Amino acid sequence: MSRRTYSRHEQPLHSSDLRICHKVFQAVCGDLGVDVSAEESDRIAAITVELYQQGVRDEQQLRILVDAARGITFVLGTDKGA
């Protein structure tokens, strides 16, 4: 019996992985006012999972990169008056 080598993209997501992706997905949709049943939410979900599978595990970083992949600049901790 041979062992097949999987790339990161082919490895299954576990429940803890899905929890993180779902949390980020809900946050991004909520921030943008995107209904989770809307077509745009499918795109957000796909981007979230793709980035997670590429190795982005930090929720805050994942959220920023999902926004960036959609063409939105998301800046944390900046003062508008500065």
Secondary structure, DSSP 4 states (H G I P E B T S, - for coil): -PPPPPPGGGSPPPHHHHHHHHHHHHHHHHHHT--TTSHHHHHHHHHHHHHHHTT---HHHHHHHHHHHTT-----S--TT-
